[in-house]
Amino acid sequence: MNEAILVSTSLPLVIGSGFGHGHKEQQFVQQLNVALQAAKMNWHASLDDTFGDSQAIHQKQPQALILKNGLQHQFNQSNFDSNRIYQLDALALSTLSTKAVVNFLAKLSA
C-alpha cells in the first residue's frame, strides 16, 4: 500500500499557536481515503504527526506528500522528489475537495 502524508503544520508555526491538527485536516484525510478506496487505488492517506519535520517524514518513506498551502518552501529544499509533492490549493482543504489529489496520486501510480 502506498502512503501519502498530509503535512499541515510545521515546527515554527506550532510554537505559540497550539498543537495538533484542525478538524478540517482530519476530515480531509478521511474524505481522501474514502475517495481512494472508491477508486480502488492502492493508496492510504494519513496526517503528519511530526509537525513538518522533514527528516522524520523522510524516514517514514512515504510515496507522496500533500502539503497545506505555505509549506512548499520547507520541502522544496529537502531531499524529497518534487514530482511526488502535491501542493493543496487554498480552497481544497476548506471545501474537502479531494479530486485533484486523487488524480495526482493516480498519475504517480501509472
C-alpha positions as CSV (number, residue, x, y, z in Angstrom):
1,M,0.0,0.0,0.0
2,N,1.4,3.4,-1.0
3,E,1.4,6.1,1.7
4,A,0.6,9.8,1.2
5,I,1.1,12.1,4.2
6,L,-0.8,15.4,4.6
7,V,1.6,17.9,6.1
8,S,-0.4,20.8,7.6
9,T,1.8,22.3,10.2
10,S,5.5,23.0,10.8
11,L,7.5,23.4,14.0
12,P,8.0,27.2,13.7
13,L,4.2,27.6,13.2
14,V,3.4,25.4,16.2
15,I,5.3,27.4,18.7
16,G,2.9,29.8,20.3
17,S,-0.1,28.6,18.2
18,G,-1.2,25.4,19.8
19,F,-0.7,21.8,18.8
20,G,-2.4,19.3,16.7
21,H,-4.4,19.2,13.5
22,G,-7.6,21.0,12.9
23,H,-10.8,19.3,12.3
24,K,-10.7,20.2,8.6
25,E,-7.4,18.3,8.2
26,Q,-8.8,15.2,9.8
27,Q,-11.9,15.4,7.7
28,F,-9.9,16.0,4.5
29,V,-7.8,12.8,5.2
30,Q,-10.9,10.8,5.9
31,Q,-12.6,12.1,2.7
32,L,-9.5,11.4,0.7
33,N,-9.3,7.8,2.0
34,V,-12.9,7.3,1.1
35,A,-12.3,8.6,-2.4
36,L,-9.1,6.5,-2.8
37,Q,-11.0,3.4,-1.7
38,A,-13.9,4.1,-4.1
39,A,-11.4,4.5,-6.9
40,K,-9.8,1.1,-5.9
41,M,-6.4,2.8,-5.6
42,N,-3.6,1.2,-3.7
43,W,-3.1,4.4,-1.6
44,H,-3.7,5.4,2.0
45,A,-3.5,8.9,3.3
46,S,-2.5,9.9,6.9
47,L,-1.9,13.1,8.8
48,D,1.7,14.1,9.6
49,D,2.4,13.6,13.3
50,T,5.9,15.2,13.2
51,F,4.8,18.8,12.8
52,G,6.5,19.0,9.5
53,D,9.9,17.6,10.5
54,S,11.2,16.7,7.0
55,Q,13.8,14.3,8.3
56,A,11.3,12.4,10.4
57,I,8.9,12.3,7.5
58,H,11.6,11.1,5.1
59,Q,12.4,8.2,7.5
60,K,8.7,7.1,7.1
61,Q,9.4,6.8,3.4
62,P,6.0,8.0,2.1
63,Q,5.4,7.7,-1.6
64,A,3.8,11.1,-1.7
65,L,3.5,14.3,0.3
66,I,0.4,16.5,0.3
67,L,1.3,20.0,1.6
68,K,-1.0,22.6,3.1
69,N,-0.6,26.0,1.4
70,G,2.5,27.7,2.6
71,L,4.7,24.7,3.4
72,Q,6.1,24.1,-0.1
73,H,9.4,26.1,0.6
74,Q,10.2,23.8,3.5
75,F,10.1,20.7,1.3
76,N,11.5,22.2,-1.9
77,Q,14.9,22.4,-0.2
78,S,14.8,18.9,1.3
79,N,15.7,15.6,-0.4
80,F,12.1,14.8,-1.4
81,D,11.3,14.2,-5.1
82,S,9.4,17.3,-6.1
83,N,7.3,15.2,-8.6
84,R,5.9,13.3,-5.5
85,I,4.8,16.5,-3.7
86,Y,1.3,17.9,-4.2
87,Q,0.5,21.4,-3.1
88,L,-3.0,21.9,-1.9
89,D,-4.7,25.0,-3.3
90,A,-6.2,27.5,-0.8
91,L,-9.8,26.1,-1.1
92,A,-9.2,22.3,-1.3
93,L,-8.8,21.8,2.5
94,S,-11.7,24.1,3.5
95,T,-14.1,22.5,0.9
96,L,-12.8,19.0,1.4
97,S,-12.2,18.8,-2.4
98,T,-10.1,15.7,-2.9
99,K,-10.5,15.1,-6.7
100,A,-7.2,16.9,-7.7
101,V,-5.3,14.9,-5.1
102,V,-6.8,11.6,-6.2
103,N,-5.8,12.5,-9.8
104,F,-2.3,13.3,-8.7
105,L,-1.9,10.0,-6.8
106,A,-3.4,8.1,-9.8
107,K,-0.7,9.6,-12.0
108,L,2.0,8.5,-9.6
109,S,0.7,5.0,-9.7
110,A,0.7,4.8,-13.5
